């Protein structure tokens, strides 16, 4: 009988551990003591699981711990730690390598280590396996084995949950590939796809988000062009969308832990093997600069309406990286805020989804949710939370910049 340890209990690890707990004994491991304490009380601050779901997992013999010895009797280790980029936009494998080191200390003969964290092709076998071998003293594909099954969690999405999204699987040998596939197939109702190698599975994941990034960059560039010739971008996209094979992407800020990060993992590997990727990096540059572009458009509109920019009050609605979700990781709304501050604007940020302490720690911003919309010279709707869709703004001299195009345009100001 398999006993599974899930390493990292964030947006990916916790829902996965919960899913496995319906059929297997599971130990959820995280280095953060506060995270373990909250989960033991049934609290998931990511809101991916309800209190009922967390307590259900505990009832199903799922344990939460930050003590390494408590996962020593497991035979399957699944790694779901973050894979960020550094300030130079280079892959930062520190969490992944530290997780591998920890697992190496408890790794036993015939154990399987499965990685779900997004990486560049080759990272599992070239970066992680040597650490597992060195720390454990065991031989890869002889004493222990590896698999790779890229996460496909969509934070905040209550419809496409972990078991309802088809899962790509792979193993370090054909036999282990089948075992990994069978393990996931036992809980994934949407089915699985067994890739021929770990590198193929790694590459499949990293190009999923790179493809989305490039497509969003394209429509972001279209919005810049159409803005210059006074055409409504969304009207153009709606018209073009009447063709059956037109892809329905929309302009906007591209943040989060996936789309705004993963392409840099692929370009890093490409450059490492001597190829300079042009399209991928061009898309990244354009999307990385969208916050600055938005802020400059807001300032131009304020000047046209006769507002004094220095000291003007600007309200930014939303700080999370996507709608109806508390996740603020790599939110590009911060680029808009910083650029507006450079112009001397007095910024107020509001977001009823985000955690105030987390926003303060991550971005040094104070959230204010008790607001009067009419007190501001400009309102920037940065995130399409449901609550914002019914906002009524009556100050005709106010600039309203709706990045996500969710407000009523009937008054002609948007």
C-alpha positions, 0 to 999 in steps of 0.5 A, a space after each residue: 500500500 502506497 504512503 504518499 508524502 506531498 512536499 510543499 502545501 501551497 496552491 498546488 500541494 494542498 489540493 493534490 494531497 487532499 485528492 490523494 487522501 481519499 485513497 491513500 495515507 498521505 503526509 503533507 510536509 511544509 517547512 512553514 510552521 504557521 502553515 502546518 498550524 493553520 491546516 491542523 485547524 482546518 484553515 487554508 488561507 489560499 482558499 483552494 480548500 474549504 474548512 470542511 475539505 481540510 478537516 475531511 482530509 484529516 479525517 481520512 488519516 492525512 497528517 500535516 507536519 514540518 518534521 522530516 522524520 514524520 515522512 520517513 516511512 513514505 514510499 512516494 514523495 511528490 514535490 510541489 514547491 515553487 520555482 521562481 525567477 531571481 531579479 535577473 529573470 533567471 530560474 531560481 531552483 533553490 526551493 526545489 534543490 532544498 526539497 530534494 536534499 530533504 527527501 534524500 535524507 529519508 530516501 529508501 530503496 525502491 522509493 519513487 520521487 515525483 516532481 510537479 514543480 515547473 522546470 526547464 527540460 532536464 532539470 529533474 534528472 540533471 539538477 535534482 537526481 544528483 542531489 538525491 543520490 549524493 544525500 541518500 547514497 543510493 543509485 538512481 534507477 537502481 535503488 530509487 526512481 523518479 517521475 515527473 507530472 506537471 501541475 495544472 492547478 488553476 488558482 481560484 477555479 472551483 470548476 477545473 479542480 485537480 481531479 478534473 484536469 487531465 494529468 501528464 505523467 512520466 517516469 525515469 524508466 518505462 516501468 516506473 512511468 506506468 506506476 506513476 501513471 497508475 498512481 495518478 489515474 487512481 484519483 484523476 477522473 479526467 484521465 492521464 497522458 503518459 509521456 515517453 520521458 521525463 524531459 518530454 513531460 517537463 517540456 510540455 508543461 513549460 510550453 503550455 504557459 509560454 504559448 499563453 504568454 505569447 498570445 497575450 503579448 500579441 493582443 497587448 500589442 494590438 491594443 497599443 496599435 488600436 489605441 493609437 488609431 482610436 479603435 476599440 480593441 475589444 470590439 475588434 476582438 469580438 468581431 474577429 472572434 466570430 471566426 470559429 478558430 480565432 483564439 479568444 485572448 484578451 489584453 491585460 497584465 500578465 502576472 502570477 507564478 506561471 505565465 509570467 515566470 515559466 517562459 524564462 525557464 524555457 529561454 534559460 535552457 535554450 540559451 544554455 544549449 546555444 540558441 537565442 529565443 526571439 519570439 518567447 523573449 519578445 513576448 515576455 518583454 512586451 508583457 513585462 512592460 504593460 504595467 508601465 504602459 497602463 500607468 502612462 495611459 492613465 496619466 495622459 488621460 488625467 492631463 487631458 481632463 485638466 488634472 494636476 498630476 502631482 499629488 492627485 489621488 488615484 484608486 487602484 482596484 485589485 492587487 492579486 494576479 487574477 480575479 476572485 483569488 487571493 494569490 498575489 504572487 508576481 502580481 504585475 499590478 505593482 508595476 502600475 502602482 510604482 509607475 504612478 507613484 513616480 509621477 507623484 500620484 497619491 495611490 490608494 489600493 483596495 482589494 477585498 480578496 487579498 490578505 492585508 498582512 501578505 500585501 504589506 510584507 510582499 509589496 509594502 502597501 496598505 490596503 483600504 477597502 472602506 472607500 468612496 469612489 468619488 474621492 479620486 481623480 482617477 480609478 484604475 480597475 486592475 483586477 476583474 473581481 466579481 464585486 467590481 463589475 457592478 461599480 457605479 462611478 458618477 464623477 464625469 471629470 474622473 478618469 476611469 481606466 478599466 484594464 480588464 474591460 468589465 465596466 459599463 461603457 455607456 457613459 463614454 468614459 471608458 
